[in-house]
Amino acid sequence: MKISFLIHTIYGIGGTIRTTLNLAEEFAEQHEVEIVSVFRHRPVPLFDVDPRITLVPLIHTWKESPAYEKDHPLHLQPAEYFPRNEARYREYSKLTDERVRDHYADSDADVVIGTRPGLAAYVAQFAPASAVLIGQEHMTYNHHKPALRNEMYQHIDALDAYVTVSEGDAAVYRAQMPLPATRVLAISNSVPEPSIEPSTGSGTTIVAAGRLSSEKQYSVLVDAFAKVVAERPEWDLRIYGGGPEKENLRKQIDRLGLYNSVRLMGSVSPIEPEWAKGAVAASTSRHESFGMTLVEAMRCGLPVVSSDCDYGPREILQPGVDGLLVPVSDPDAVARALLTLIDDEPLRRRMSAAAVKNASRFDPGQVAKKYEELFGELRTVSAQRAAVGDFAPVADCVVESGGAVAFSLVAPQAAAVVHEGLKLVCVRSDIRTQERVFPMSGNGTVTIPADAAFTEGVWECFAELPESGRRVRIGARSIDQRGAMSACERARHGEPVHNLVPYATRPQKQLTLRSWVRPIHAEAGDIRVEGKRITVAGELFGAGVMAQDPSLVVRRRGKPAEELTYAGSRQGERGFRFTFPVSGPAGRQIARSESWDLLLKYAPDAAPVKVARVLDDVVEKRPIYEYPVTEVRKSRPWGPLRRVVRKLRSRPAQWVRVRIMYMGTNDLVVNVADAPRK
């Protein structure tokens, strides 16, 4: 079997690099193994690499290299296939897209493993269809921004498995990003048995190791050690690693007078001989996806005092057996735990022996066996995906006059795919746990009823294949939205304020639904900009009852909060009309650009509701519904005096542009922004 790892770089130092090499070396005992390093930023890796492993660098970024490509024209253009919200997006480019695609186009790999979110996305898009496709999560679900999690959904859905390093994180992924066809499970990182004899726990040194960054909270450890050394002055603390917090830690050590007992040792590789010099290991991280240093210390015979952070430490340590867990960010608790081990040498020795024994479950052989079992289980799924081939469902879509949405799949593009058993699955893009499932008929049609329970938001459309449960985004061929044009009329007849509009995303042309659901809704109608005044008319729908004299609330978005209120008039039973001066929000401008929401106060005892336009066929109003821009002189304290001074100094007057416009949610706002100087 050929196993291919895709990694950002194999030439540096880091937990992902170390655990990838550990696992690759174990696989190399029985399999062909390659590590594809997107970047090569130095001539040779800092870690030793087993000669049985093939290294494949794709782009050379160290200047002395004859193949230096950082200035390659394609590398100066942004990536198209790497997730835009990935932390390393700016380092990727069209060149990385091309190199990864070209490498796997000719690959005979049986298993391809992406070692970070963006590389898992590359694996999903470029790896051979016949291979088992796996993504690894070396951080945590909560570590990533919501925008990246949403962006990754379709890529993770195309994988056979997504592997986290802790069961706690896997549970969060399964709860927040349900993927029926993608198995989400936990397999821990691996740490090999050290080549040196373990510590006996008889020394007087506390050891910590890892990147000197804020999330590791070494400042908490230093504060705790100040309490320890006050009682046990013969003990010392060594911290291994480099990073941005080094200078802050040095200042803290000097301030506390600990410069004779706390040492910043720098980065050391291999680290095992340094662990073995200690008697106790300490970790005070705020977050840990796993906790490689905890296992390394245990394998070297050190009991560990660790913060009980999400998720790794509590799955690694057995409190009271091979270490102690303490609350996060609590120096007093850390100090008490350290003193417990310092003052009880027999306990320390027992924990030292238990640490060596318990940490053996993280041996690369044990971890590799779990992966090999997973590969075997996933081969069937991979074969099903290969049989499906390039299935790319495309549908025509019609909004019926009553508000129902009818889908009809165009003839399938792969002979292996049969309509029977297919399902339409709609997933809310920002809350992946919200799904709506509709079985398709044998001829590939399905209708979503007008009263289907869709919450307000954007819903992505998938075709779910029978048996495998794999989901594939549906493309859009023809979308007839005419039925959505009568949504306002339906609301006038007493139906709930609900509009479900299909549309095609750009440029991918993927079928998507936009749902609006509002129990009380103020629908914007005609808007007029006349001189320095704006008039807004519309209708109230839903459960609200219009008062004789409604009012308009103009409210600043953000801080400081401020509201302006203008009286309006009722037009018939549901209509409203307001006219207000642009000088109101313009005169209270505090930022270079700010927006003010428009809200209808339809009754004295009712909360105001946003004025918006959602009951028609146009999904995104902003680029289509445009209104004249009004300019007024900027209002500032001592305005007349400022104008005189400007005139004397021949400086141009300052103006403010006021425009009424729709936001992305189709809520109506007034934008106030500084105008370019004339």
C-alpha positions as CSV (number, residue, x, y, z in Angstrom):
1,M,0.0,0.0,0.0
2,K,1.2,3.5,-0.8
3,I,0.5,6.2,1.8
4,S,1.0,9.9,0.9
5,F,1.1,12.7,3.6
6,L,0.5,16.2,2.4
7,I,2.0,18.7,4.8
8,H,2.7,22.5,4.8
9,T,6.4,21.9,5.3
10,I,8.5,19.0,6.6
11,Y,11.6,21.2,7.0
12,G,10.7,23.0,10.2
13,I,10.0,22.2,13.9
14,G,6.5,21.6,15.2
15,G,4.1,19.1,16.6
16,T,2.5,18.3,13.3
17,I,5.8,17.7,11.7
18,R,7.0,15.5,14.5
19,T,3.9,13.3,14.7
20,T,3.8,13.0,10.9
21,L,7.3,11.7,10.8
22,N,6.6,9.3,13.7
23,L,3.6,7.8,11.9
24,A,5.3,7.8,8.5
25,E,8.4,6.0,9.9
26,E,6.1,3.3,11.5
27,F,4.2,2.9,8.2
28,A,7.5,2.5,6.3
29,E,8.0,-0.8,8.0
30,Q,5.4,-2.4,5.7
31,H,4.3,0.2,3.2
32,E,5.6,2.7,0.6
33,V,5.5,6.1,2.2
34,E,5.9,9.6,0.7
35,I,5.7,13.0,2.4
36,V,4.7,15.8,0.0
37,S,5.9,19.1,1.5
38,V,4.2,22.0,-0.2
39,F,7.1,24.3,0.8
40,R,10.8,23.7,1.2
41,H,12.3,26.7,3.0
42,R,15.7,25.1,3.9
43,P,18.0,22.6,2.4
44,V,17.4,19.7,4.8
45,P,14.7,19.0,7.5
46,L,15.6,19.8,11.1
47,F,14.2,16.5,12.2
48,D,15.9,13.2,11.0
49,V,13.9,11.6,8.3
50,D,13.9,7.8,7.8
51,P,15.6,7.1,4.5
52,R,12.8,4.7,3.6
53,I,10.5,7.8,3.4
54,T,10.4,9.7,0.1
55,L,10.3,13.5,0.5
56,V,8.6,15.4,-2.3
57,P,9.0,19.2,-2.0
58,L,6.8,21.1,-4.4
59,I,7.9,24.7,-4.1
60,H,11.4,25.9,-3.1
61,T,11.3,29.1,-1.0
62,W,14.8,29.4,0.4
63,K,16.7,32.0,-1.6
64,E,19.9,30.1,-2.0
65,S,18.1,27.3,-3.9
66,P,18.7,27.1,-7.6
67,A,15.0,26.3,-7.9
68,Y,13.9,29.3,-5.8
69,E,10.3,30.1,-6.8
70,K,8.9,32.7,-4.3
71,D,8.8,35.3,-7.1
72,H,7.2,32.9,-9.6
73,P,4.3,34.8,-11.4
74,L,1.8,32.2,-10.4
75,H,3.0,32.4,-6.8
76,L,2.1,36.1,-6.8
77,Q,-1.5,35.3,-7.5
78,P,-3.9,34.2,-4.8
79,A,-4.9,30.5,-4.5
80,E,-8.3,29.5,-5.9
81,Y,-8.6,26.1,-4.3
82,F,-7.2,26.7,-0.9
83,P,-9.8,27.9,1.7
84,R,-9.8,31.7,1.9
85,N,-10.3,31.7,5.6
86,E,-7.5,29.3,6.4
87,A,-4.8,30.9,8.7
88,R,-2.1,30.3,6.0
89,Y,-4.1,31.4,3.0
90,R,-1.8,34.2,2.1
91,E,1.1,31.8,1.8
92,Y,-0.7,29.8,-0.9
93,S,-1.2,30.7,-4.5
94,K,-2.1,29.5,-7.9
95,L,1.3,27.9,-8.0
96,T,0.5,25.8,-5.0
97,D,-2.8,24.9,-6.5
98,E,-1.1,23.8,-9.7
99,R,1.7,21.9,-8.1
100,V,-0.5,19.9,-5.7
101,R,-3.0,19.1,-8.5
102,D,-0.2,18.0,-10.9
103,H,1.4,15.8,-8.3
104,Y,-1.7,13.9,-7.5
105,A,-2.9,13.8,-11.1
106,D,-0.2,11.1,-11.7
107,S,-0.3,9.6,-8.2
108,D,-0.8,5.9,-7.5
109,A,-1.3,6.5,-3.8
110,D,-3.8,4.2,-2.0
111,V,-4.2,6.6,0.9
112,V,-3.8,10.4,0.9
113,I,-3.7,12.3,4.2
114,G,-4.0,16.1,4.5
115,T,-2.4,17.4,7.7
116,R,-4.2,20.8,8.2
117,P,-7.6,22.2,7.0
118,G,-6.4,23.8,3.8
119,L,-4.5,20.7,2.8
120,A,-7.5,18.5,3.6
121,A,-9.3,20.7,1.2
122,Y,-6.6,20.1,-1.4
123,V,-6.9,16.3,-0.8
124,A,-10.6,16.5,-1.3
125,Q,-10.2,18.2,-4.6
126,F,-7.0,16.8,-6.1
127,A,-6.3,13.3,-4.7
128,P,-7.0,10.2,-6.8
129,A,-10.7,9.2,-6.7
130,S,-9.7,5.6,-6.0
131,A,-7.6,6.5,-2.9
132,V,-8.8,6.6,0.7
133,L,-9.0,10.3,1.5
134,I,-8.3,11.5,5.1
135,G,-8.1,14.8,6.7
136,Q,-6.2,15.3,10.0
137,E,-7.2,18.0,12.6
138,H,-4.1,18.9,14.6
139,M,-5.8,21.9,16.2
140,T,-9.5,21.9,17.4
141,Y,-12.9,22.7,16.0
142,N,-13.2,25.7,18.3
143,H,-9.8,27.0,17.3
144,H,-11.0,27.8,13.8
145,K,-13.1,30.8,12.8
146,P,-16.7,30.1,11.9
147,A,-16.0,31.3,8.4
148,L,-13.4,28.6,7.9
149,R,-15.6,25.9,9.5
150,N,-18.3,26.8,7.0
151,E,-15.9,26.9,4.1
152,M,-14.5,23.4,5.1
153,Y,-17.9,21.7,5.2
154,Q,-18.0,20.7,1.6
155,H,-14.3,19.6,1.6
156,I,-14.7,17.4,4.7
157,D,-17.8,16.0,3.2
158,A,-15.8,14.8,0.2
159,L,-13.3,12.9,2.4
160,D,-13.6,9.4,3.7
161,A,-12.6,10.3,7.2
162,Y,-11.7,13.3,9.3
163,V,-9.4,12.4,12.2
164,T,-9.0,14.5,15.3
165,V,-6.4,13.9,18.0
166,S,-8.8,13.8,20.9
167,E,-12.2,12.2,21.4
168,G,-13.5,15.4,22.9
169,D,-12.8,17.4,19.7
170,A,-14.2,14.6,17.6
171,A,-17.5,14.8,19.5
172,V,-17.7,18.5,18.9
173,Y,-17.1,17.9,15.1
174,R,-19.8,15.3,15.0
175,A,-22.3,17.5,16.9
176,Q,-21.6,20.7,15.0
177,M,-20.7,19.4,11.5
178,P,-22.7,16.2,10.9
179,L,-21.4,14.5,7.8
180,P,-23.2,11.1,7.2
181,A,-20.7,10.0,4.6
182,T,-17.6,11.2,6.4
183,R,-16.5,9.3,9.4
184,V,-15.3,11.6,12.2
185,L,-13.1,9.9,14.8
186,A,-10.2,10.4,17.1
187,I,-6.8,8.8,16.8
188,S,-4.1,10.3,19.1
189,N,-0.7,11.5,18.0
190,S,2.1,9.1,18.4
191,V,5.3,9.5,20.4
192,P,8.1,6.8,20.1
193,E,9.8,5.2,23.0
194,P,12.9,7.3,23.8
195,S,16.3,5.9,23.2
196,I,17.5,6.9,26.6
197,E,16.8,5.6,30.1
198,P,13.8,7.3,31.7
199,S,14.0,9.7,34.6
200,T,13.8,8.1,38.1
201,G,12.0,11.2,39.4
202,S,14.8,11.8,42.0
203,G,16.1,15.2,40.7
204,T,15.1,18.7,41.6
205,T,14.3,20.1,38.2
206,I,10.8,20.9,36.8
207,V,10.8,20.8,32.9
208,A,8.3,22.4,30.5
209,A,8.6,22.5,26.7
210,G,6.7,24.0,23.8
211,R,6.4,27.2,21.7
212,L,6.7,30.3,23.8
213,S,3.3,31.7,22.8
214,S,0.4,33.2,24.7
215,E,-1.9,30.1,24.6
216,K,0.8,28.1,26.4
217,Q,0.6,30.5,29.3
218,Y,4.2,30.1,30.6
219,S,3.6,33.3,32.6
220,V,1.2,31.3,34.8
221,L,3.9,28.6,35.3
222,V,6.5,31.2,36.2
223,D,4.1,32.8,38.7
224,A,3.4,29.4,40.2
225,F,7.1,28.5,40.4
226,A,7.8,31.7,42.3
227,K,5.5,30.3,45.1
228,V,7.3,26.9,44.8
229,V,10.8,28.2,45.1
230,A,9.9,30.3,48.1
231,E,9.3,27.1,49.9
232,R,11.8,24.8,48.1
233,P,14.7,27.0,47.0
234,E,16.8,24.0,45.8
235,W,14.4,23.4,42.9
236,D,14.7,25.0,39.5
237,L,12.6,25.4,36.4
238,R,13.7,24.9,32.8
239,I,11.5,26.0,29.9
240,Y,12.5,24.7,26.4
241,G,11.3,26.4,23.2
242,G,11.2,29.6,21.3
243,G,8.5,32.1,20.3
244,P,7.1,35.6,20.6
245,E,6.6,35.5,24.4
246,K,10.3,35.0,25.2
247,E,11.0,38.7,26.0
248,N,7.9,39.0,28.1
249,L,8.9,35.9,30.1
250,R,12.4,37.2,30.6
251,K,11.1,40.4,32.0
252,Q,8.7,38.5,34.3
253,I,11.5,36.3,35.5
254,D,13.7,39.3,36.3
255,R,10.8,41.2,38.0
256,L,10.2,38.3,40.3
257,G,13.9,37.8,41.0
258,L,13.8,34.2,39.6
259,Y,16.9,34.6,37.3
260,N,18.9,32.1,39.4
261,S,16.3,29.4,39.3
262,V,14.3,29.8,36.0
263,R,16.1,29.2,32.7
264,L,14.8,29.8,29.2
265,M,16.7,27.0,27.4
266,G,15.7,27.7,23.8
267,S,14.7,25.1,21.2
268,V,16.4,21.8,21.5
269,S,16.2,18.7,19.3
270,P,16.0,15.9,20.3
271,I,14.2,16.9,23.4
272,E,14.1,13.5,25.2
273,P,17.5,13.9,27.0
274,E,16.2,17.2,28.4
275,W,13.0,15.6,29.7
276,A,15.0,12.9,31.4
277,K,17.0,15.5,33.4
278,G,13.8,16.5,35.2
279,A,11.8,15.1,38.0
280,V,8.4,16.7,37.2
281,A,6.9,18.1,34.0
282,A,4.5,21.0,33.9
283,S,2.1,22.4,31.3
284,T,-0.1,25.4,31.9
285,S,-1.7,25.8,28.4
286,R,-5.0,27.6,27.9
287,H,-5.8,25.2,25.0
288,E,-4.4,21.9,23.8
289,S,-5.7,19.9,20.8
290,F,-3.7,17.0,22.1
291,G,-0.6,17.6,24.2
292,M,2.5,16.0,22.6
293,T,4.8,17.4,25.2
294,L,2.8,15.6,28.0
295,V,3.2,12.3,26.3
296,E,6.9,13.0,25.6
297,A,7.5,13.8,29.2
298,M,5.6,10.7,30.4
299,R,7.6,8.4,28.0
300,C,10.7,9.9,29.6
301,G,9.5,9.0,33.1
302,L,8.1,12.3,34.3
303,P,4.8,12.7,36.2
304,V,3.0,15.7,34.7
305,V,1.2,18.7,36.3
306,S,-1.1,20.0,33.6
307,S,-4.0,22.5,33.3
308,D,-7.3,20.7,32.6
309,C,-7.8,22.5,29.3
310,D,-9.7,21.2,26.3
311,Y,-9.1,18.5,25.1
312,G,-6.0,16.5,25.3
313,P,-4.7,16.5,28.9
314,R,-7.7,14.8,30.4
315,E,-7.5,12.1,27.8
316,I,-3.8,11.6,28.4
317,L,-3.3,11.8,32.2
318,Q,-4.9,9.6,34.9
319,P,-5.0,12.1,37.8
320,G,-3.4,10.7,40.9
321,V,-1.8,7.9,38.9
322,D,0.7,9.5,36.4
323,G,0.0,13.2,36.9
324,L,-2.2,15.9,38.3
325,L,-4.8,18.1,36.6
326,V,-5.3,21.7,37.8
327,P,-7.7,24.5,36.7
328,V,-6.7,26.6,33.8
329,S,-5.0,29.9,34.6
330,D,-4.6,29.2,38.3
331,P,-1.0,29.8,39.5
332,D,-1.9,28.8,43.1
333,A,-3.3,25.5,42.0
334,V,-0.2,24.8,39.9
335,A,2.0,25.6,42.8
336,R,0.1,23.3,45.2
337,A,0.2,20.4,42.7
338,L,4.0,20.9,42.1
339,L,4.6,21.0,45.9
340,T,2.6,17.9,46.3
341,L,5.0,16.0,44.0
342,I,8.1,17.8,45.3
343,D,7.3,17.0,48.9
344,D,6.4,13.3,48.4
345,E,9.3,11.5,46.7
346,P,7.7,8.0,46.9
347,L,4.6,9.4,45.2
348,R,6.7,11.0,42.6
349,R,8.6,7.8,41.9
350,R,5.3,5.8,41.7
351,M,3.9,8.3,39.2
352,S,7.1,8.2,37.2
353,A,6.9,4.5,36.7
354,A,3.1,4.7,35.9
355,A,3.8,7.5,33.4
356,V,6.2,5.3,31.4
357,K,3.8,2.4,31.4
358,N,0.6,4.4,30.6
359,A,2.3,6.4,27.8
360,S,3.1,3.3,25.9
361,R,-0.4,3.4,24.4
362,F,0.8,6.3,22.3
363,D,3.6,4.3,20.7
364,P,3.7,4.8,16.9
365,G,3.0,1.0,16.4
366,Q,-0.2,1.3,18.4
367,V,-1.3,4.4,16.5
368,A,-0.3,3.1,13.1
369,K,-2.4,-0.1,13.8
370,K,-5.5,2.1,14.4
371,Y,-4.9,3.9,11.1
372,E,-4.4,0.7,9.2
373,E,-7.6,-0.7,10.6
374,L,-9.3,2.6,9.5
375,F,-7.8,2.3,6.0
376,G,-9.3,-1.2,5.6
377,E,-12.7,-0.1,6.8
378,L,-12.7,2.9,4.4
379,R,-11.7,1.0,1.3
380,T,-15.3,0.0,0.6
381,V,-16.4,3.6,0.9
382,S,-13.6,4.7,-1.4
383,A,-14.6,2.1,-3.9
384,Q,-18.1,3.3,-3.9
385,R,-16.9,6.9,-4.5
386,A,-14.7,5.7,-7.4
387,A,-17.7,3.8,-8.8
388,V,-19.8,7.0,-8.6
389,G,-16.9,8.7,-10.5
390,D,-17.5,12.3,-11.4
391,F,-21.1,12.5,-10.4
392,A,-22.0,16.1,-10.4
393,P,-25.8,16.5,-10.1
394,V,-27.4,19.5,-11.8
395,A,-31.0,20.6,-11.3
396,D,-33.7,22.8,-12.7
397,C,-35.7,24.7,-10.1
398,V,-39.1,26.4,-10.1
399,V,-40.8,28.5,-7.5
400,E,-44.5,27.8,-7.7
401,S,-47.1,30.5,-7.3
402,G,-48.1,29.2,-3.9
403,G,-44.5,29.3,-2.6
404,A,-43.5,25.7,-3.0
405,V,-40.1,25.0,-4.6
406,A,-39.8,22.2,-7.2
407,F,-36.5,20.5,-8.1
408,S,-35.8,18.3,-11.1
409,L,-32.5,16.7,-11.6
410,V,-31.0,16.9,-15.1
411,A,-30.0,13.4,-16.4
412,P,-27.2,12.1,-14.2
413,Q,-23.7,12.5,-15.5
414,A,-22.5,9.0,-14.4
415,A,-24.1,5.8,-15.4
416,A,-23.5,4.2,-12.0
417,V,-25.8,6.7,-10.4
418,V,-29.5,5.8,-10.2
419,H,-32.1,8.3,-9.2
420,E,-33.8,5.7,-7.0
421,G,-33.0,6.4,-3.4
422,L,-31.5,9.9,-3.9
423,K,-32.4,12.5,-1.4
424,L,-32.3,16.3,-1.5
425,V,-30.5,17.5,1.6
426,C,-30.6,21.2,2.5
427,V,-28.0,22.3,5.1
428,R,-27.9,25.8,6.6
429,S,-24.5,27.2,5.8
430,D,-23.8,28.8,9.2
431,I,-25.4,26.2,11.5
432,R,-24.5,22.8,10.0
433,T,-26.6,21.0,12.5
434,Q,-29.8,22.3,10.8
435,E,-30.8,20.1,7.9
436,R,-33.9,19.4,5.9
437,V,-34.1,16.1,4.0
438,F,-36.6,15.4,1.2
439,P,-36.6,12.0,-0.6
440,M,-36.6,12.3,-4.4
441,S,-38.9,10.3,-6.6
442,G,-37.5,7.7,-9.0
443,N,-37.3,10.3,-11.8
444,G,-35.2,12.7,-9.8
445,T,-37.9,15.2,-8.8
446,V,-38.9,16.6,-5.4
447,T,-41.0,19.5,-4.2
448,I,-40.3,21.5,-1.0
449,P,-43.7,22.5,0.4
450,A,-44.4,26.2,0.9
451,D,-44.8,25.7,4.7
452,A,-41.5,23.7,5.1
453,A,-39.8,24.6,8.3
454,F,-36.7,26.5,7.1
455,T,-35.2,29.0,9.5
456,E,-34.0,32.3,8.1
457,G,-30.7,32.0,6.4
458,V,-28.7,30.5,3.5
459,W,-29.2,26.8,2.8
460,E,-26.9,24.8,0.6
461,C,-28.4,22.0,-1.6
462,F,-26.9,18.5,-1.7
463,A,-27.8,15.2,-3.4
464,E,-27.4,12.4,-0.9
465,L,-26.5,9.1,-2.6
466,P,-28.1,5.9,-1.4
467,E,-26.2,3.3,0.6
468,S,-22.9,5.3,1.0
469,G,-24.8,8.4,2.2
470,R,-22.3,10.6,0.4
471,R,-23.4,14.2,-0.3
472,V,-22.6,16.1,-3.5
473,R,-23.4,19.8,-4.1
474,I,-26.1,20.3,-6.7
475,G,-25.3,22.6,-9.6
476,A,-28.0,24.9,-11.0
477,R,-29.0,24.9,-14.7
478,S,-32.2,26.8,-14.8
479,I,-33.9,28.6,-12.0
480,D,-37.4,30.0,-12.4
481,Q,-38.0,32.4,-9.5
482,R,-41.3,34.0,-10.8
483,G,-43.4,32.4,-8.0
484,A,-41.4,34.3,-5.4
485,M,-42.6,37.6,-6.9
486,S,-46.0,36.9,-5.4
487,A,-44.7,36.4,-1.8
488,C,-46.0,39.8,-0.8
489,E,-49.5,39.0,-2.1
490,R,-49.5,35.7,-0.2
491,A,-48.5,37.6,3.0
492,R,-51.4,40.0,2.4
493,H,-53.8,37.1,2.5
494,G,-52.8,36.2,6.0
495,E,-50.2,33.6,5.3
496,P,-47.0,33.6,7.5
497,V,-44.2,35.9,6.5
498,H,-42.1,33.3,4.7
499,N,-40.2,33.4,1.4
500,L,-37.9,30.6,0.1
501,V,-36.0,31.7,-3.0
502,P,-33.5,29.4,-5.0
503,Y,-30.5,31.0,-6.7
504,A,-27.1,30.0,-8.1
505,T,-24.0,31.0,-6.4
506,R,-21.3,32.8,-8.4
507,P,-19.1,31.7,-10.0
508,Q,-19.6,28.0,-9.0
509,K,-23.3,28.0,-10.0
510,Q,-24.2,25.8,-7.0
511,L,-27.9,25.6,-6.1
512,T,-28.7,27.5,-2.9
513,L,-31.8,28.6,-1.1
514,R,-32.3,31.9,0.7
515,S,-35.0,31.7,3.4
516,W,-36.7,34.6,5.1
517,V,-39.0,33.9,8.1
518,R,-40.3,36.8,10.2
519,P,-43.3,36.7,12.6
520,I,-43.6,40.4,12.2
521,H,-42.1,42.1,9.2
522,A,-41.9,45.6,7.8
523,E,-41.5,45.3,4.0
524,A,-39.9,48.3,2.3
525,G,-41.7,49.6,-0.8
526,D,-41.1,52.9,-2.6
527,I,-38.1,54.9,-1.5
528,R,-37.6,58.5,-2.6
529,V,-34.6,60.8,-2.2
530,E,-35.6,64.4,-2.8
531,G,-33.1,67.0,-2.0
532,K,-32.0,66.6,1.6
533,R,-34.9,64.3,2.6
534,I,-35.6,60.6,2.3
535,T,-39.1,59.1,2.2
536,V,-39.7,55.4,2.9
537,A,-43.0,53.6,2.4
538,G,-43.9,50.0,3.0
539,E,-46.3,47.5,4.5
540,L,-46.5,45.7,7.9
541,F,-47.1,41.9,7.7
542,G,-47.5,39.2,10.2
543,A,-48.8,39.3,13.7
544,G,-48.3,43.1,14.2
545,V,-51.2,45.5,14.3
546,M,-50.4,49.0,12.9
547,A,-51.1,52.0,15.3
548,Q,-52.7,55.1,13.9
549,D,-49.4,57.0,14.0
550,P,-46.3,54.7,13.6
551,S,-42.8,56.1,14.1
552,L,-39.5,55.4,12.4
553,V,-36.4,54.6,14.6
554,V,-33.1,55.4,13.0
555,R,-30.5,53.5,15.1
556,R,-26.7,53.5,14.8
557,R,-25.0,50.2,14.3
558,G,-22.3,49.6,16.8
559,K,-21.2,51.9,19.6
560,P,-22.0,54.3,21.0
561,A,-25.6,53.5,20.7
562,E,-27.9,56.3,19.5
563,E,-31.4,56.5,18.1
564,L,-33.3,59.2,16.2
565,T,-37.1,59.0,16.0
566,Y,-39.4,60.4,13.4
567,A,-43.2,60.5,13.3
568,G,-44.9,58.9,10.3
569,S,-48.3,58.1,9.0
570,R,-50.4,55.0,8.5
571,Q,-51.5,54.3,4.9
572,G,-54.6,52.1,5.0
573,E,-54.6,49.0,7.2
574,R,-51.0,47.9,6.7
575,G,-49.1,50.7,5.0
576,F,-46.7,53.2,6.5
577,R,-44.8,56.2,5.3
578,F,-42.0,58.3,6.8
579,T,-40.0,61.3,5.7
580,F,-36.8,62.3,7.5
581,P,-33.9,64.6,6.9
582,V,-30.4,63.2,6.0
583,S,-29.0,65.8,8.4
584,G,-30.2,63.6,11.3
585,P,-27.7,60.7,11.0
586,A,-25.2,62.9,9.1
587,G,-25.1,65.4,12.0
588,R,-24.2,62.7,14.4
589,Q,-21.5,61.0,12.4
590,I,-18.6,59.8,14.6
591,A,-16.7,57.4,12.3
592,R,-15.4,57.8,8.8
593,S,-18.2,55.4,7.6
594,E,-21.1,54.2,9.7
595,S,-24.5,52.7,9.1
596,W,-27.9,53.4,10.7
597,D,-30.7,50.8,10.8
598,L,-34.2,51.8,9.9
599,L,-36.8,50.3,12.2
600,L,-40.6,50.5,12.3
601,K,-42.2,51.3,15.7
602,Y,-45.7,50.0,14.7
603,A,-47.3,50.3,18.1
604,P,-46.4,52.1,21.3
605,D,-45.9,49.0,23.4
606,A,-44.2,46.9,20.7
607,A,-40.5,46.5,20.0
608,P,-39.5,48.1,16.7
609,V,-38.8,45.8,13.7
610,K,-36.2,46.3,11.0
611,V,-37.5,47.6,7.7
612,A,-36.3,45.3,4.9
613,R,-37.3,44.0,1.5
614,V,-37.5,40.2,1.4
615,L,-40.8,39.3,-0.1
616,D,-39.9,39.1,-3.8
617,D,-37.5,37.2,-6.2
618,V,-34.3,39.2,-5.8
619,V,-32.0,37.5,-3.4
620,E,-29.4,40.3,-3.0
621,K,-30.9,43.7,-3.3
622,R,-27.8,45.8,-2.7
623,P,-26.3,45.8,-6.2
624,I,-29.7,46.2,-7.9
625,Y,-31.8,48.6,-5.8
626,E,-29.7,51.8,-5.9
627,Y,-30.9,55.2,-4.8
628,P,-29.4,58.7,-5.3
629,V,-26.6,59.8,-3.0
630,T,-27.0,63.1,-1.1
631,E,-24.0,65.2,0.0
632,V,-24.2,67.6,3.0
633,R,-21.5,69.7,4.6
634,K,-19.8,67.9,7.5
635,S,-21.2,69.0,10.8
636,R,-18.5,69.5,13.5
637,P,-18.2,71.5,16.7
638,W,-17.4,75.2,16.0
639,G,-18.5,74.6,12.4
640,P,-18.8,78.2,11.3
641,L,-15.4,79.1,12.7
642,R,-13.9,76.0,11.1
643,R,-15.3,77.1,7.7
644,V,-13.8,80.6,8.1
645,V,-10.4,79.1,8.9
646,R,-10.6,76.7,6.0
647,K,-11.5,79.5,3.6
648,L,-8.6,81.7,4.9
649,R,-6.2,78.7,4.4
650,S,-7.7,77.8,1.0
651,R,-8.6,74.3,2.2
652,P,-11.6,72.5,0.6
653,A,-14.8,72.1,2.6
654,Q,-15.5,68.7,4.1
655,W,-18.6,66.9,2.9
656,V,-20.5,63.8,4.0
657,R,-22.2,61.4,1.6
658,V,-25.5,59.9,2.7
659,R,-27.1,57.0,0.9
660,I,-30.0,54.7,1.7
661,M,-29.2,51.2,0.7
662,Y,-29.8,47.5,1.4
663,M,-27.3,45.3,3.4
664,G,-26.5,41.7,2.6
665,T,-29.5,40.5,4.7
666,N,-31.7,43.0,2.7
667,D,-32.3,45.1,5.7
668,L,-32.5,48.8,4.9
669,V,-29.9,51.2,6.3
670,V,-28.7,54.7,5.9
671,N,-24.9,54.9,5.3
672,V,-23.0,58.0,6.3
673,A,-19.4,58.3,5.1
674,D,-16.8,61.0,4.5
675,A,-16.8,62.1,0.9
676,P,-13.5,62.3,-1.0
677,R,-12.1,65.8,-0.9
678,K,-12.9,67.9,-3.9
